[in-house]
Amino acid sequence: MKNGKRLLVVALIGICVMVFACSCAGGNAGRQGEMGSGGQPASENQQEECVDLMRQWEEKEMGLEQEKGRMEGMDEVEGGGQQTEEEQPAEAFCMDTTDFAISLLKENVKEGEGGNVMISPVSVLAVLSMTANGAQGDTLSQMMSVMAKNQEPDSLNDNLKKWMDGLTDTDAASLKLANAIWFNEDGQQLKVEDDFLRKNALYYNADIYKAPFNKNTLQSINAWTEEKTDGKIKNLLDGMEEDAVMYLVNTAVFDADWKWIYEPYQVSDSFFTNGEGVQENVPFMYSTERTYIEDENITGFIKPYKEGYRFVALLPKEGISLEECIEKMDGEYFRRLLAQAQTEVIVETGMPKFHADYEAELEDMLAGLGMENAFDVKTAQFQGIGTSPGKNIYISRIIHKTDISVGELGTEAAAATVEEAVAGAADEPEMEIFYVYLKRPFLYAIVEERTDIPVFIGVLNEVGQE
């Protein structure tokens, strides 16, 4: 996809930082002073050692047990392949992931104080799923109840891998996920379990780096993130926490063309009334779509990308607030809206051009959803990640950053272009006409076409300036 022709670019990052508790002020004294900007990426020897280790795990398979034995002879993970029906993720995974997406959106909206919110549930899910491969006892049970209540841990690994393997990855549309683990193993502070690294290399194609946590490694993490997000996220970390022993990072970058582009005559200024009731004069894009959504609370439409993905816009009906609509939602409700959408109708639509970025720390939100043990040094059970003499590993922070731009351009025709709406023959039945103009706060999602899983979901309360 050529620069200047991108319709929509999304860069997501999720970070899960595992930190062991310090019972005294000593231990890592002086480490914080080593952190700062500059420095060089991790040495080539360190990176080569990691690659060789992953290759060794794949070749030997190391006795990885799977429900159906489908991991035998597994090659390096590569996305975008064609899948048979048996290789599709289970319906339980699709429902669980959608339910997790809506639950996480609700928590972010509550914390968002009326501002724009945009999250990538699959980015957060990937980080948590990698983490769950080292969780035990009540900590694991709580994590699974929040993100995958109808699946076992091994099934979640298997389903998430199937889903990632089948993602569309073409010039017209792509969702690229990348995972990495950095750990600080010095024989005194942390001994990492081999099985934890092996599973995450096999299922999530995670890059794995063993390195001292100093300014060089800080630079390496930031450089890796910048590369994987096509330069959208720079200087992710300002420093490294004194007691940090492991960083898990996921990036998700989405880039797609609308199936039908907006032509210049379909773009004109209009007013958007933001969440504060203030009118903003902004560029609007107008088009005719063919898929309409409505129930007692919501109207909306679906706009296709050229391949693999769909843009879903949901507008509360007059007299109902966006917060009220979201509070009534769960995964089943969201999926039912999409499944019962009316097709082969005429939907006259208007949508503002917008750019939004968002950042949140998710620890309190996830604890509030029911996985509180993972964030408590006294109760966290991550012995499957590793051990630290006299100390306990727990999740210190989960940082989530997102960025989205929605506009009219694409290499082909893009979303919301005026489509031919007149029937070709006089005796064909007339299509019903609906109107959805997004001129006040609305919910939007980018869903993966095979599964209707929201890969990104958010609310637009204010458009602001491009």
N, C-alpha and C positions, 0 to 999 in steps of 0.2 A: 504494500500500500504506500503510495507516494506521499511525502510530506506536503502539506497544504491541501491534500485531498481527504484528510481524515474527517469523518463525520463525528466520531465520538471516541474519545480515549479515556480510559479509566485506569488508574494505577492504585492498587490497594496494597497495604502492608499490614501484617499482623505480627506482633512479637510476643513471645512468651519467655519470660526470664525466670529461670530457676535459681533461687538463692538459698544457701544454707544459713541457719541462724547462728549468730555469734553470741556466745554466752558471756564473753568478756570483751574488753576494748582492744585487746591485742590481736593476735592471729595474723591479720593482713595489714598491719600498720605500714603505712608508706605507699600502699598500692594506689590509693586515690591520687596521690601526687604524681604518679606516672601517667595518669590519663590526660589526654589533651588532643588538640588537633594536630594534624601533620602525621609524619611517620610513613612507613611503607606497608604495603599489604603483606599478609602472611607469606613466609618464604615458599619458594617453589617446592622445596623438599617436603615441607609440611603438607602442601596440597597434593603432591604426588603420592605421599604416604597414604593419604585419605583415599584417593582414587584406587590405589592398589588394594587397600583393605576392602573397599566395596566390591571390587571385582572378585576378590578372593571369596567373599561371602556368597556372591552369586554363583560362582563356579562350584563351590563345595556344598552350597545350599544349607549347610549347618543344621540339618534336621528340622527345619521349619515345618511345623504341623499346620495343615490347613484342612478345613471341612471337606473339601473335594479333592485335595491333593493337587490343586491347579497351580501351585507355586513351583512344582518340580520343573527343573530345566529353565527357570525363568530368566529371560534376557533382561538387559537394561530397560528401565521403564521409558516408553516413548508414547506421547499423547497423539491423538488424532487418528488412530487406526479405525478401520471398519469393524463393527462388532456383530456377532450373531445374537440371537435372542437370549441364549444362555449366558452371554457375556454382559448383558445389561444389568445395572444395579437393581437390587430387589425393591419392590414397592415400599417395604418398610423403611428403607433408606430414604426414598424420595419424600415420604410423609414426615419422617423424623427430621430431616434436614430443613424442610419447609417450616415445620413447627419451631425448630430452633431459630430459624431466620426471623420469624414473626416475634417470638419471645425476646430475642436480642434487640430487635427494632423497638419494641415497646419500652424496654429499659433505657435505650438511648434517647428516645423521644422524651421520656420523663426527665432525664438529666439535661436535655438539650435546651431547656428554658425558652422554647419558642423559636429557636433558630433552625437552620437547615441541618439535616441529619442524613448521612449516607454511609452505609456499612457494606462490607462484603462478608456475608455469613460463611461462605465456603472458605475464605481466607482464615477466619477465626476457627472454623471447624477443623481445618488442616492442622493448625498449631495445637489445638486441644487434642486431636486424635493422636498426633505424634506423642504428646505428653502422656496420654492415657496408656500408651505402651509401656510406661514405667510406673504406672499407678497400681496400688493394691488396696484391698480391704474396702473400708467405707469410702475412702477417697475415690477409688475407681467407681464404686457403685453410684456415688453422687454425680460424678462426671458423666457417666453413661445415662443417668436419669435426666440430665439436662440436655444433652446433645444427641442421644441415640437410645431413647427409652425402650424401643422395640427391637433392639439388636444386641448381640453379644460383642465384646471387643474385637474378636477375630473377624466377625461378620462385618463390622464397621470398616476395618482395614480393607477387607476384600471388596466391599461395595464401593468405598471411596476410590479405590484403585481402578475398578471397572469404570466408574463414572469419569475419572480423569483421563483414562485411556481413550474414551470415546468422544472427547471434546473436539468440536470443530476447530481446525487450525488451518486456515487458508488466507490468501491475500485479501479476501473480502470480509472475513470475520475470524477472529481468533481470541481465545482466552488462554493465556499462558500462566501457568502456576509454577512456582519454584520454591523449594524448601532447603533450609540449611540448618545445621547444628554446629555451634562452636562450644567446645568444652575446655575447661582449665583443669587438667588432670596432672597433679604433681606428685602423686603417691602419698601425700600427707593430708591434703584437704578433700580430695574427691577421687574415688575409684569408680569409673563408669562401667556399667554392666554391658558386656558385649552384645547380649541379646537385644537390648534396647536400641543400640546403634544399628544392628543388623536389620531388625524389622523396619526401621524408618528408612534405611537405605533401599530395601527391597520394595516396600509398599509405596513410599513417597518420593523415591529417587532423591533423597536428601543428600546434599553436599555435606560432608562431615569434616570438621577441622579441629584438630587438637593443637592448642596454642596457649602460651602464657597470656594472661589478660593485661596487656599493656597498650601503649599508644599505637603500636604497629597493628595489633589485632583490632583495635577500635577503627583504625583506618581501613582495615580489610573488610570489616562488617559493613561500613558505610559504602565502600567501593562496590562490594557485591550487590548491595541493595540498589544503588544507583544504576548499575548495569542491568539488573533484572527488571527494573521499572522504566527502562528506556529514558533514564535521566529525570523522571518525574519526582522522585524522592531523593533529595540530597541531604547529607549530614543527618542521617536518621538519629544517631546517638551523639550527644555532646560529651559524654564520658561513660565510664563503666562503673557500676556500683561496686563498692568496696568488697562486699561479700558475694558477688556474683560468681557462680561456678559454671553456668551454662546459659546460652542464648539459643532459642529456637526461633527461626524467622521464616515466614511465608510471604511471598509476593504474588499478587494476581494482577495481570495487566490485560485489559479488554480493549479491543480495537475493531470496529466494525463499520461497514457502510449500510445505510438504509437500502432497502430493496428498491424504493423509488425516491429519488432526491427531491428536495424542494427547489423549484425554479425561482429566479429572482422575483417574479411577479407574485409568488406565494408568500413573500416575506414583507411585513409592514409593521410599523409601530402601533402599539395598543397599550392599554392600562392593565397592570396586574396589581390586585389589591392584596398586600402582604398580610402576614399574621397580626400585625399591629393595626391593621385597618387603613394603612397609608397606601395611596396609589403610586405605582412606579410606571413610568412610560418606557417600555422596553420593546425590542424587536420580537414579533410573534411570527410563527411559521404555521401556515394553514394548508390543510390537505384533506383528501377524502380517503377514509379507511373502510375496511370491510368486516371488521370484527367489533361487536358492541357488547359491553358489560353493564348489567344493571341489576340491583336488588333494592330492598326497601331503604338502604342507607347510601348507596353509591351508584354513580354512573361512571363509565370509563370506556376505554378502547384499547386495542392491541395493534401495535405497529410492527411489521416484520423487518428484521435486518435481512441482508442479502442471503445469509446462510446461518443456520444453526441456533439463532437467538431471536427473542421477541422483546419489544419494549411494551410494558404494561403501564397504563396511566389510570389512576383511580381518583375520582373527584367526589367529595362528600356532597350529598344533596343539600339544597338550601335549608338552613335552620339546624344542620348537624355539623358539629365541629370535626376537624380532622382528627383531633385527639380522641373524640368519642368513637369514631369509626375504627381507629387502630385498636382501641381498648376492646372492642367486640371481636377482633380477629384472632384466629389461631391458624395453624397450618392447614387444617381440614377446610376451614372457611375460605382461605385464600385459593386453595386448589379447586374448590367447588366453583368459585367465581370464574376461574379460567375454563373449567370443564363445561360450564353451562353458558358460556358466552355465545351470543348469536352471530352466525356467520352469513355471508352473502346478503348483507344489508349495506346501506349507505350510511356512513358516519362522517359528518362534517366536523372536522377537528381544528383546534387552534392550540398551540403550545409555545411557551416562551423559549427563546434561546437562553441557555444558562450555563454558568460555570459555578461549581461549588467544591470546596474542600472541607474536610472534617477530620478531627482528631479526638480520640477519647481513650481513657484508661478504663479497662473493662473489669478489673478485679472485683469491685463492689457490686457491679451489675451481675456478674456471673455468680458471685456468692449469694446475692439476693434471689437468684433463680434456683439455688439449692446445692451448689457445689462449694460450700464454705470451707470444708476441711482442707482443700488444696492450697488455700491462702493463709492457713494458720500453722505457724511453726510447731505448735504443740500437737496438732492432730494430723498433719499431712503425712501420707504414706506413699513415698516415692522411692522405696527401696529397689524397685525395678529399674530406676534410672541409675542409681549408684549409691555408694555409701560414703560418709564423711565422719571420721572418728570423733565421737562426742558431740556431733552436731546433726541437724536434721534438714533435709532438702525440702523446700516449699516454693510455691510460685510467688515471686515478689511483685511482678508487674506484668500486665499484658497491654501493650500499646498498639492502638489501631489507627492507621491513617488512611484516608481516602481522598481521591481527586476525580472529578468528573466534568466533562465538557460536552454539551449537546448543542449541535448546530445543524445547518442545512446541507452541508457539502458531503459528497461521497464520490467514489470512482464510478459508481453506477447510480441509477435513480435511488432516492432515499426516502426515508419514512415520511409520511404525510404529504406526499405529492398528490396532486389531483389525479385520480385514476379515472379511467373511462367509466362513467356511471350510467350511461344511457344504454338501454337494452338494444340488442342488435336487430330484433324482429318485433313487429308491432304486437304480436300476439303473446309475447313473453310476459309473465306477471311482473308488475311493478315492484321494485324493492322498497322496503320501508326505510324511511330516512330518520336518522337521529342526529343530535347536535351535542358535542362535548367540547367546550372551550375552557381551557385550564387557566382561568383568569383570577384564581384565588388559590390558597395553599392546597396541594395535592400530594398523593403518594405515588411513587413510581418504582418500578422494578425492571431489571433485565433478567429474563428467565431463559434457561437453557431449553431448547425446543423439545428434545427427546423426553425430558423428565419433568418439565415445568418447575425445576428447582430455581429459586431466586439466587443468582450469583452476585447481584448487587441489589440493594433495596434501600429506599430513602424517602424523605419528605422534603418538599421545597416550600419553605415558608416565605422566602424573599428572594427575588431575582438578583438585585444589585446590579453592578456594572460588570461588563465583560473584561 
